[in-house]
Amino acid sequence: MHKDQYLKPENAGKDVFTIFKELSENNSPINAIIKLRELFPELTLNEAKEIMVIAQTGYKDLNDYQQSLLNQRNKITELEHGAKQLGLSYEILDTNEGAKIIDAILKKFQPNKTTGHLAIDSQRSIKFSTEENEFSFTKDFEEEPVYLFFEQDEIHKGWIFVLHNGRELCNLLEHCFGMEYFISNKQYQYLISVNWYTIEICHSRS
């Protein structure tokens, strides 16, 4: 959708963009989105994200914003910025080391889609909705480092963002939107794929 298509819904005579900007003054991005959806329950999560993108950036819609992320190395930069804001401990691996780790993880789990909408598509996988769970599904993680990496195109090949306490990942992702990514740990005990629609978890057989 484009900006004009969101101008019709109003609350107290204000459009969604004005209201979102006001909510953002005293709330994190995800809390502003939650509060916006409380005022406009007909909005889906992706539509609320798109309103955020249009209100706070120069992009015309969510797809335009997503495409921009594919064309620059700001996914890692955005994670780094969010971690610094939240005071979270992290590191970014050297791309040579990262490429070896990613290769080992992908060989072990053999995900079906490693570009585009990332997916594992294993019979052993557990799947659930991204919209309902993206900002809560790591709350029960062990307090151990997790690897987060993206599709292995020319831009993102070998880049791994390591969050030292995986339980905090959802808190970090509240500040970073429009990403599709894989998650694993140092022991390669599981692989998680997250795309716009589905979160998929596959545990190792060993």
KOLVOMAR-426368 format. One record per residue: residue in one letter; x negated, y, z of N, C-alpha, C, O, CB in turn. Coordinates in steps of 0.02 Angstrom, whole numbers, padded with zeros to 5 digits. Glycine has a CB too. Layout:
residues N
 rest   n_c1   n_c2   n_c3  ca_c1  ca_c2  ca_c3   c_c1   c_c2   c_c3   o_c1   o_c2   o_c3  cb_c1  cb_c2  cb_c3
    a      X      Y      Z      X      Y      Z      X      Y      Z      X      Y      Z      X      Y      Z
...
//
This chain:
residues 206
 rest   n_c1   n_c2   n_c3  ca_c1  ca_c2  ca_c3   c_c1   c_c2   c_c3   o_c1   o_c2   o_c3  cb_c1  cb_c2  cb_c3
    m -00042 -00060  00000  00000  00000  00000 -00044  00063  00000 -00103  00060  00018  00048  00000  00061
    h -00014  00118 -00020 -00050  00181 -00021 -00019  00230  00028  00033  00217  00057 -00050  00211 -00092
    k -00053  00286  00038 -00033  00332  00091  00039  00354  00086  00074  00357  00137 -00078  00393  00089
    d  00063  00371  00026  00131  00396  00018  00183  00346  00041  00237  00365  00064  00144  00414 -00054
    q  00167  00281  00036  00215  00230  00055  00222  00224  00131  00270  00193  00155  00194  00163  00027
    y  00175  00254  00169  00179  00252  00242  00209  00316  00271  00218  00320  00332  00110  00240  00271
    l  00224  00364  00229  00247  00429  00255  00320  00428  00278  00341  00471  00317  00238  00482  00203
    k  00359  00380  00254  00431  00378  00270  00445  00363  00344  00484  00399  00374  00465  00327  00228
    p  00413  00311  00375  00428  00300  00446  00405  00359  00489  00349  00382  00483  00393  00235  00471
    e  00450  00382  00533  00432  00438  00577  00455  00422  00648  00501  00382  00659  00464  00504  00553
    n  00422  00455  00696  00442  00449  00766  00437  00519  00795  00383  00550  00794  00396  00398  00806
    a  00492  00545  00820  00495  00613  00847  00471  00664  00795  00439  00713  00812  00452  00619  00911
    g  00488  00650  00732  00471  00697  00678  00399  00694  00655  00378  00736  00614  00486  00765  00700
    k  00361  00646  00680  00291  00640  00660  00281  00576  00619  00310  00524  00633  00245  00639  00723
    d  00237  00582  00567  00224  00522  00526  00172  00478  00561  00141  00499  00610  00200  00543  00455
    v  00162  00418  00534  00118  00369  00566  00046  00392  00570  00011  00375  00617  00122  00303  00529
    f  00023  00432  00521 -00046  00454  00521 -00059  00505  00577 -00110  00502  00612 -00064  00485  00453
    t -00012  00551  00585 -00018  00600  00639 -00017  00566  00707 -00057  00581  00751  00039  00652  00635
    i  00029  00518  00714  00035  00482  00778 -00028  00441  00791 -00052  00440  00847  00097  00437  00778
    f -00055  00408  00739 -00115  00368  00750 -00174  00411  00772 -00211  00393  00817 -00132  00329  00686
    k -00182  00469  00740 -00237  00514  00759 -00230  00536  00832 -00279  00541  00868 -00238  00575  00713
    e -00168  00549  00853 -00156  00569  00923 -00172  00511  00970 -00203  00521  01023 -00083  00592  00933
    l -00152  00451  00952 -00166  00392  00993 -00240  00378  00998 -00265  00355  01050 -00130  00330  00966
    s -00277  00393  00944 -00349  00378  00942 -00389  00423  00988 -00446  00407  01005 -00374  00385  00871
    e -00360  00479  01007 -00397  00526  01049 -00414  00497  01118 -00465  00513  01147 -00357  00590  01058
    n -00370  00452  01143 -00380  00425  01211 -00380  00349  01212 -00374  00319  01266 -00327  00451  01257
    n -00386  00317  01153 -00384  00244  01150 -00437  00217  01103 -00458  00252  01056 -00315  00220  01129
    s -00459  00156  01115 -00502  00122  01068 -00462  00109  01004 -00401  00112  01005 -00531  00056  01097
    p -00496  00094  00948 -00459  00081  00886 -00405  00027  00893 -00349  00036  00869 -00506  00061  00831
    i -00423 -00030  00925 -00374 -00084  00930 -00315 -00064  00975 -00258 -00082  00961 -00407 -00148  00957
    n -00328 -00027  01030 -00274 -00005  01073 -00229  00045  01038 -00168  00046  01048 -00302  00025  01137
    a -00259  00088  00996 -00219  00135  00957 -00174  00098  00909 -00116  00117  00899 -00265  00184  00919
    i -00200  00044  00878 -00161  00003  00832 -00104 -00031  00870 -00047 -00033  00845 -00205 -00049  00797
    i -00118 -00059  00929 -00067 -00092  00968 -00011 -00043  00986  00048 -00060  00980 -00097 -00122  01032
    k -00030  00016  01008  00020  00066  01028  00060  00090  00967  00120  00104  00972 -00014  00125  01063
    l  00026  00095  00909  00062  00116  00849  00114  00063  00830  00170  00081  00810  00012  00125  00790
    r  00097 -00001  00837  00145 -00054  00820  00202 -00058  00870  00256 -00082  00854  00108 -00121  00816
    e  00189 -00035  00931  00244 -00032  00980  00295  00022  00960  00355  00014  00970  00216 -00017  01051
    l  00269  00076  00931  00314  00130  00908  00347  00112  00842  00404  00132  00828  00274  00195  00900
    f  00311  00073  00800  00337  00053  00735  00331 -00023  00729  00286 -00048  00695  00298  00088  00676
    p  00375 -00061  00761  00370 -00134  00763  00375 -00168  00694  00359 -00227  00687  00423 -00163  00808
    e  00399 -00131  00644  00404 -00161  00577  00336 -00167  00543  00330 -00201  00493  00450 -00119  00534
    l  00285 -00134  00570  00218 -00136  00540  00183 -00202  00557  00185 -00225  00614  00175 -00077  00565
    t  00152 -00234  00507  00109 -00291  00520  00042 -00266  00545  00027 -00207  00542  00101 -00335  00456
    l  00000 -00313  00570 -00066 -00293  00593 -00107 -00265  00536 -00141 -00214  00545 -00102 -00353  00624
    n -00105 -00296  00477 -00144 -00271  00421 -00120 -00202  00399 -00161 -00160  00379 -00140 -00319  00362
    e -00055 -00190  00402 -00029 -00123  00384 -00053 -00071  00434 -00070 -00015  00415  00047 -00124  00380
    a -00054 -00089  00498 -00078 -00043  00549 -00153 -00030  00540 -00176  00027  00550 -00064 -00070  00620
    k -00191 -00082  00522 -00262 -00072  00508 -00271 -00025  00448 -00315  00019  00448 -00296 -00141  00493
    e -00228 -00033  00398 -00233  00009  00339 -00219  00082  00356 -00251  00127  00330 -00185 -00015  00284
    i -00170  00093  00399 -00155  00161  00422 -00216  00191  00457 -00233  00249  00447 -00094  00162  00469
    m -00249  00150  00499 -00310  00173  00532 -00363  00193  00482 -00394  00246  00488 -00337  00118  00578
    v -00373  00150  00431 -00424  00164  00379 -00409  00228  00342 -00453  00270  00333 -00428  00105  00329
    i -00345  00237  00322 -00326  00297  00285 -00332  00359  00329 -00354  00412  00306 -00254  00291  00258
    a -00313  00352  00393 -00313  00410  00438 -00383  00432  00457 -00395  00492  00467 -00275  00393  00501
    q -00430  00385  00461 -00496  00401  00488 -00553  00401  00437 -00609  00420  00453 -00513  00353  00543
    t -00539  00379  00376 -00593  00376  00326 -00568  00406  00261 -00511  00429  00256 -00616  00302  00315
    g -00611  00406  00211 -00592  00432  00146 -00565  00379  00099 -00554  00393  00040 -00651  00465  00114
    y -00554  00318  00125 -00531  00264  00082 -00456  00268  00071 -00419  00290  00115 -00550  00196  00112
    k -00433  00246  00012 -00363  00253 -00006 -00319  00198  00022 -00259  00207  00032 -00356  00254 -00081
    d -00350  00139  00037 -00312  00084  00066 -00361  00034  00096 -00422  00043  00092 -00266  00050  00013
    l -00334 -00020  00126 -00376 -00069  00160 -00420 -00107  00110 -00477 -00124  00126 -00333 -00118  00199
    n -00394 -00122  00051 -00434 -00157  00001 -00493 -00115 -00022 -00548 -00142 -00032 -00391 -00175 -00059
    d -00482 -00050 -00030 -00537 -00005 -00049 -00591 -00005  00005 -00651 -00006 -00011 -00510  00066 -00060
    y -00570 -00004  00068 -00617 -00006  00124 -00654 -00072  00126 -00715 -00074  00136 -00580  00006  00190
    q -00618 -00128  00117 -00649 -00194  00117 -00700 -00200  00062 -00754 -00228  00072 -00596 -00248  00111
    q -00683 -00175  00003 -00730 -00178 -00053 -00793 -00139 -00038 -00848 -00160 -00058 -00698 -00153 -00117
    s -00786 -00083 -00004 -00846 -00043  00013 -00892 -00082  00059 -00953 -00075  00056 -00825  00023  00046
    l -00862 -00123  00104 -00903 -00164  00149 -00942 -00217  00111 -00996 -00237  00132 -00859 -00196  00202
    l -00913 -00239  00055 -00947 -00290  00015 -01006 -00261 -00023 -01050 -00297 -00047 -00899 -00323 -00033
    n -01007 -00195 -00030 -01058 -00163 -00072 -01113 -00129 -00032 -01153 -00092 -00061 -01025 -00113 -00117
    q -01116 -00141  00032 -01169 -00110  00072 -01181 -00151  00135 -01138 -00189  00156 -01151 -00038  00090
    r -01240 -00142  00164 -01258 -00180  00223 -01233 -00144  00286 -01272 -00134  00332 -01335 -00191  00227
    n -01169 -00126  00289 -01146 -00093  00349 -01106 -00138  00394 -01080 -00115  00445 -01106 -00033  00331
    k -01098 -00202  00376 -01066 -00248  00423 -01110 -00258  00484 -01087 -00251  00541 -01050 -00315  00388
    i -01174 -00274  00473 -01221 -00281  00528 -01228 -00214  00564 -01229 -00213  00626 -01289 -00306  00503
    t -01233 -00160  00527 -01240 -00094  00557 -01180 -00076  00600 -01188 -00047  00654 -01250 -00041  00503
    e -01120 -00094  00576 -01059 -00080  00615 -01057 -00120  00679 -01037 -00095  00731 -00997 -00095  00573
    l -01078 -00184  00676 -01082 -00225  00736 -01132 -00196  00785 -01119 -00192  00845 -01101 -00297  00719
    e -01189 -00176  00759 -01241 -00147  00801 -01216 -00083  00835 -01228 -00072  00895 -01305 -00131  00759
    h -01182 -00041  00797 -01156  00021  00825 -01105  00006  00880 -01106  00038  00933 -01123  00064  00769
    g -01060 -00042  00867 -01010 -00060  00917 -01041 -00088  00980 -01020 -00071  01036 -00962 -00110  00889
    a -01092 -00130  00972 -01126 -00160  01030 -01160 -00106  01073 -01159 -00110  01134 -01178 -00212  01007
    k -01189 -00058  01040 -01222 -00003  01077 -01170  00038  01115 -01182  00057  01172 -01262  00042  01029
    q -01114  00051  01083 -01061  00089  01116 -01035  00054  01179 -01021  00086  01229 -01002  00101  01068
    l -01031 -00013  01175 -01003 -00052  01230 -01057 -00074  01280 -01040 -00104  01331 -00967 -00112  01203
    g -01120 -00061  01265 -01173 -00082  01310 -01184 -00157  01309 -01204 -00186  01360 -01158 -00060  01379
    l -01172 -00190  01252 -01179 -00263  01247 -01250 -00281  01224 -01280 -00246  01184 -01128 -00292  01198
    s -01275 -00336  01251 -01342 -00360  01233 -01338 -00400  01168 -01296 -00444  01160 -01372 -00404  01290
    y -01382 -00384  01121 -01381 -00415  01055 -01450 -00413  01023 -01496 -00381  01049 -01329 -00380  01010
    e -01457 -00448  00968 -01517 -00442  00926 -01497 -00458  00854 -01446 -00490  00842 -01574 -00490  00951
    i -01538 -00436  00808 -01528 -00451  00737 -01589 -00490  00714 -01645 -00466  00718 -01518 -00385  00694
    l -01577 -00551  00689 -01633 -00594  00672 -01667 -00573  00608 -01636 -00544  00563 -01609 -00666  00666
    d -01731 -00587  00604 -01768 -00580  00541 -01733 -00620  00487 -01711 -00676  00500 -01842 -00602  00550
    t -01728 -00593  00427 -01689 -00627  00375 -01719 -00694  00354 -01683 -00739  00333 -01684 -00582  00314
    n -01785 -00702  00360 -01815 -00767  00343 -01792 -00821  00393 -01773 -00876  00374 -01892 -00762  00343
    e -01795 -00803  00458 -01770 -00849  00509 -01695 -00860  00502 -01671 -00916  00507 -01787 -00822  00579
    g -01659 -00805  00489 -01587 -00809  00483 -01565 -00854  00425 -01517 -00892  00432 -01558 -00740  00474
    a -01600 -00849  00369 -01582 -00889  00311 -01589 -00963  00326 -01548 -01003  00303 -01626 -00870  00251
    k -01640 -00982  00363 -01650 -01053  00381 -01594 -01077  00427 -01569 -01133  00419 -01719 -01062  00416
    i -01575 -01036  00475 -01522 -01054  00522 -01455 -01061  00485 -01419 -01110  00495 -01516 -01003  00578
    i -01440 -01013  00444 -01377 -01014  00406 -01374 -01075  00361 -01323 -01109  00357 -01368 -00950  00364
    d -01430 -01090  00327 -01433 -01148  00283 -01419 -01213  00322 -01383 -01257  00299 -01501 -01152  00248
    a -01449 -01218  00381 -01440 -01278  00422 -01367 -01284  00445 -01339 -01339  00445 -01486 -01276  00484
    i -01336 -01229  00465 -01266 -01230  00487 -01220 -01249  00430 -01175 -01291  00439 -01246 -01162  00517
    l -01229 -01219  00372 -01186 -01233  00315 -01194 -01305  00291 -01145 -01336  00270 -01200 -01185  00258
    k -01255 -01331  00293 -01266 -01401  00274 -01232 -01449  00322 -01206 -01501  00302 -01341 -01416  00270
    k -01233 -01431  00386 -01203 -01474  00437 -01127 -01477  00431 -01098 -01531  00437 -01223 -01451  00506
    f -01095 -01419  00419 -01022 -01417  00421 -00989 -01416  00352 -00930 -01430  00346 -01000 -01356  00459
    q -01028 -01401  00300 -01002 -01403  00231 -00936 -01364  00222 -00887 -01393  00199 -00992 -01475  00210
    p -00935 -01300  00241 -00873 -01262  00231 -00855 -01257  00157 -00899 -01255  00114 -00880 -01191  00260
    n -00791 -01255  00143 -00767 -01256  00074 -00778 -01189  00038 -00794 -01188 -00021 -00694 -01275  00072
    k -00768 -01133  00076 -00775 -01067  00045 -00824 -01025  00085 -00811 -01008  00143 -00706 -01032  00040
    t -00879 -01008  00054 -00930 -00966  00086 -00934 -00897  00054 -00978 -00857  00072 -00998 -01000  00083
    t -00888 -00882  00008 -00881 -00815 -00020 -00806 -00800 -00024 -00764 -00845 -00018 -00914 -00810 -00091
    g -00790 -00737 -00033 -00719 -00718 -00035 -00687 -00728  00033 -00716 -00709  00084 -00681 -00759 -00088
    h -00627 -00758  00034 -00594 -00773  00098 -00625 -00836  00127 -00609 -00892  00107 -00516 -00781  00088
    l -00670 -00827  00175 -00710 -00882  00203 -00665 -00934  00234 -00616 -00918  00268 -00760 -00855  00254
    a -00682 -00998  00223 -00641 -01053  00251 -00682 -01116  00256 -00727 -01128  00215 -00578 -01065  00207
    i -00667 -01157  00306 -00701 -01221  00316 -00663 -01276  00280 -00692 -01317  00245 -00709 -01237  00391
    d -00597 -01278  00290 -00553 -01327  00258 -00574 -01399  00272 -00579 -01440  00226 -00552 -01315  00182
    s -00587 -01414  00335 -00603 -01482  00356 -00542 -01514  00389 -00502 -01480  00420 -00664 -01482  00405
    q -00536 -01580  00381 -00481 -01615  00414 -00489 -01613  00490 -00440 -01624  00526 -00479 -01688  00391
    r -00549 -01598  00514 -00561 -01595  00586 -00549 -01525  00614 -00555 -01514  00674 -00632 -01616  00601
    s -00532 -01477  00571 -00525 -01408  00592 -00460 -01395  00628 -00409 -01427  00616 -00532 -01362  00533
    i -00462 -01346  00672 -00403 -01318  00704 -00393 -01248  00674 -00441 -01210  00670 -00411 -01315  00784
    k -00331 -01232  00653 -00318 -01168  00621 -00264 -01130  00660 -00217 -01159  00687 -00296 -01179  00549
    f -00274 -01064  00663 -00222 -01022  00692 -00226 -00952  00662 -00274 -00936  00627 -00228 -01018  00769
    s -00176 -00912  00674 -00168 -00847  00641 -00220 -00796  00664 -00231 -00787  00723 -00099 -00821  00654
    t -00250 -00763  00615 -00296 -00708  00631 -00259 -00650  00663 -00281 -00620  00712 -00334 -00684  00568
    e -00201 -00634  00634 -00163 -00576  00659 -00147 -00581  00733 -00150 -00531  00768 -00099 -00568  00619
    e -00131 -00641  00756 -00110 -00649  00826 -00168 -00662  00874 -00161 -00655  00934 -00061 -00705  00831
    n -00227 -00681  00847 -00280 -00706  00891 -00350 -00674  00882 -00396 -00690  00920 -00287 -00778  00882
    e -00359 -00631  00832 -00426 -00607  00817 -00460 -00574  00876 -00521 -00579  00883 -00424 -00559  00760
    f -00423 -00539  00918 -00453 -00502  00972 -00446 -00536  01040 -00451 -00504  01092 -00423 -00433  00975
    s -00435 -00602  01039 -00429 -00639  01102 -00461 -00708  01099 -00473 -00738  01152 -00358 -00646  01121
    f -00477 -00735  01040 -00494 -00806  01036 -00563 -00823  01066 -00577 -00881  01078 -00492 -00828  00965
    t -00606 -00774  01078 -00671 -00789  01108 -00671 -00780  01184 -00723 -00788  01216 -00725 -00745  01078
    k -00614 -00763  01213 -00612 -00750  01285 -00630 -00811  01326 -00653 -00805  01383 -00542 -00726  01304
    d -00622 -00871  01298 -00638 -00933  01334 -00705 -00963  01313 -00721 -01019  01332 -00583 -00983  01324
    f -00743 -00926  01273 -00810 -00950  01253 -00855 -00957  01314 -00844 -00924  01365 -00841 -00902  01202
    e -00906 -01000  01308 -00958 -01001  01358 -00996 -00934  01356 -00999 -00901  01305 -01007 -01061  01346
    e -01026 -00916  01413 -01066 -00855  01415 -01136 -00871  01388 -01185 -00874  01425 -01071 -00826  01488
    e -01139 -00881  01323 -01201 -00900  01289 -01205 -00862  01223 -01155 -00835  01200 -01204 -00977  01276
    p -01265 -00858  01193 -01271 -00822  01130 -01231 -00854  01074 -01225 -00915  01071 -01345 -00818  01110
    v -01204 -00812  01030 -01170 -00836  00970 -01201 -00803  00909 -01223 -00745  00912 -01094 -00822  00974
    y -01203 -00840  00854 -01225 -00814  00790 -01164 -00791  00751 -01113 -00826  00748 -01265 -00867  00750
    l -01167 -00732  00721 -01115 -00708  00677 -01148 -00691  00611 -01195 -00651  00609 -01077 -00647  00708
    f -01122 -00720  00556 -01149 -00705  00490 -01094 -00703  00438 -01038 -00724  00451 -01203 -00756  00470
    f -01111 -00678  00379 -01062 -00664  00328 -01074 -00707  00266 -01118 -00750  00266 -01062 -00590  00309
    e -01035 -00694  00214 -01047 -00730  00152 -01119 -00716  00129 -01144 -00660  00138 -00996 -00710  00097
    q -01150 -00766  00099 -01221 -00760  00083 -01232 -00734  00012 -01260 -00768 -00031 -01255 -00828  00091
    d -01208 -00673  00001 -01221 -00640 -00063 -01288 -00603 -00059 -01324 -00610 -00010 -01163 -00590 -00081
    e -01303 -00566 -00111 -01368 -00532 -00114 -01378 -00483 -00056 -01434 -00473 -00033 -01375 -00495 -00180
    i -01323 -00453 -00034 -01328 -00403  00019 -01337 -00434  00088 -01377 -00409  00128 -01266 -00359  00019
    h -01301 -00488  00102 -01298 -00514  00170 -01339 -00577  00181 -01338 -00606  00236 -01227 -00528  00188
    k -01374 -00599  00131 -01412 -00662  00136 -01463 -00658  00193 -01506 -00615  00194 -01447 -00677  00070
    g -01457 -00705  00239 -01505 -00711  00293 -01492 -00669  00354 -01525 -00677  00405 -01572 -00695  00268
    w -01444 -00623  00350 -01431 -00579  00407 -01389 -00616  00459 -01335 -00641  00443 -01396 -00515  00384
    i -01413 -00618  00521 -01375 -00646  00577 -01375 -00595  00634 -01427 -00571  00656 -01405 -00714  00600
    f -01315 -00580  00658 -01306 -00539  00717 -01297 -00587  00776 -01251 -00628  00775 -01246 -00489  00710
    v -01340 -00582  00827 -01336 -00625  00886 -01309 -00584  00944 -01341 -00537  00967 -01406 -00655  00903
    l -01250 -00603  00968 -01222 -00573  01029 -01240 -00619  01087 -01222 -00677  01086 -01144 -00562  01023
    h -01274 -00593  01137 -01302 -00635  01189 -01249 -00666  01236 -01262 -00717  01268 -01351 -00596  01230
    n -01191 -00634  01239 -01135 -00663  01277 -01076 -00670  01230 -01040 -00622  01217 -01116 -00620  01339
    g -01066 -00731  01203 -01014 -00742  01154 -00944 -00726  01178 -00900 -00711  01138 -01015 -00811  01132
    r -00933 -00728  01243 -00867 -00713  01270 -00847 -00640  01256 -00787 -00624  01256 -00866 -00726  01346
    e -00896 -00597  01244 -00883 -00527  01232 -00870 -00512  01158 -00859 -00454  01140 -00940 -00485  01256
    l -00871 -00563  01116 -00866 -00551  01044 -00801 -00516  01025 -00802 -00470  00984 -00872 -00616  01006
    c -00746 -00538  01054 -00682 -00506  01037 -00681 -00432  01057 -00652 -00391  01022 -00625 -00543  01070
    n -00713 -00416  01113 -00717 -00345  01132 -00755 -00306  01079 -00736 -00250  01063 -00752 -00338  01200
    l -00808 -00335  01053 -00847 -00302  01000 -00805 -00294  00937 -00806 -00242  00905 -00912 -00341  00985
    l -00769 -00347  00919 -00731 -00346  00856 -00673 -00296  00858 -00647 -00276  00806 -00704 -00416  00841
    e -00652 -00276  00918 -00601 -00224  00923 -00625 -00159  00892 -00585 -00116  00873 -00582 -00213  00996
    h -00692 -00151  00888 -00720 -00089  00861 -00744 -00097  00789 -00773 -00051  00760 -00778 -00067  00905
    c -00733 -00156  00760 -00758 -00170  00692 -00703 -00203  00652 -00682 -00259  00668 -00823 -00215  00695
    f -00679 -00171  00599 -00622 -00196  00563 -00641 -00216  00491 -00693 -00196  00465 -00567 -00144  00561
    g -00597 -00256  00461 -00605 -00273  00391 -00658 -00324  00376 -00680 -00329  00318 -00620 -00213  00353
    m -00679 -00363  00425 -00733 -00412  00415 -00707 -00482  00409 -00657 -00501  00440 -00782 -00408  00472
    e -00741 -00522  00368 -00732 -00594  00367 -00800 -00625  00382 -00850 -00602  00355 -00703 -00620  00297
    y -00802 -00676  00425 -00867 -00697  00451 -00864 -00769  00476 -00811 -00798  00485 -00889 -00651  00507
    f -00924 -00796  00487 -00933 -00861  00519 -00964 -00850  00588 -01000 -00801  00599 -00978 -00908  00476
    i -00949 -00897  00635 -00979 -00896  00702 -01004 -00966  00718 -00971 -01016  00702 -00927 -00872  00755
    s -01063 -00970  00749 -01087 -01033  00776 -01130 -01016  00837 -01138 -00958  00855 -01128 -01074  00723
    n -01158 -01068  00870 -01203 -01055  00926 -01272 -01085  00910 -01283 -01114  00857 -01175 -01085  00991
    k -01318 -01078  00956 -01388 -01098  00943 -01395 -01173  00936 -01443 -01196  00905 -01432 -01074  00999
    q -01348 -01211  00962 -01351 -01284  00957 -01312 -01310  00897 -01309 -01370  00884 -01324 -01316  01021
    y -01281 -01264  00859 -01239 -01282  00801 -01184 -01331  00822 -01171 -01380  00787 -01283 -01313  00744
    q -01154 -01319  00879 -01102 -01365  00905 -01035 -01355  00871 -00991 -01398  00875 -01094 -01356  00980
    y -01025 -01299  00838 -00962 -01284  00805 -00975 -01233  00750 -01027 -01199  00748 -00909 -01258  00856
    l -00927 -01228  00705 -00926 -01174  00656 -00855 -01146  00656 -00806 -01183  00654 -00947 -01200  00584
    i -00851 -01080  00658 -00787 -01045  00655 -00788 -00999  00594 -00835 -00961  00584 -00774 -01005  00720
    s -00736 -01003  00554 -00728 -00955  00500 -00669 -00909  00516 -00618 -00932  00542 -00717 -00991  00431
    v -00677 -00845  00502 -00624 -00796  00513 -00614 -00757  00449 -00660 -00722  00426 -00641 -00749  00574
    n -00555 -00763  00420 -00539 -00719  00364 -00477 -00678  00383 -00455 -00680  00440 -00525 -00760  00299
    w -00450 -00640  00336 -00396 -00594  00353 -00335 -00631  00379 -00293 -00601  00414 -00378 -00552  00293
    y -00328 -00694  00363 -00266 -00729  00377 -00273 -00785  00428 -00227 -00797  00468 -00239 -00758  00314
    t -00330 -00820  00428 -00337 -00881  00467 -00403 -00884  00505 -00455 -00866  00478 -00330 -00942  00422
    i -00400 -00906  00567 -00460 -00924  00606 -00463 -01001  00606 -00413 -01034  00622 -00457 -00893  00680
    e -00520 -01027  00589 -00528 -01100  00584 -00588 -01123  00624 -00643 -01096  00617 -00536 -01121  00509
    i -00578 -01172  00668 -00631 -01196  00712 -00645 -01269  00697 -00599 -01310  00695 -00612 -01186  00786
    c -00708 -01285  00686 -00728 -01354  00673 -00786 -01372  00721 -00837 -01339  00720 -00749 -01364  00599
    h -00777 -01424  00761 -00828 -01445  00808 -00872 -01499  00776 -00850 -01538  00734 -00797 -01471  00873
    s -00935 -01501  00797 -00982 -01551  00772 -00962 -01620  00796 -00933 -01628  00850 -01054 -01535  00795
    r -00977 -01671  00755 -00964 -01740  00776 -01013 -01763  00830 -00997 -01807  00870 -00968 -01788  00717
    s -01072 -01732  00831 -01124 -01753  00880 -01137 -01699  00931 -01178 -01708  00975 -01189 -01769  00844
//
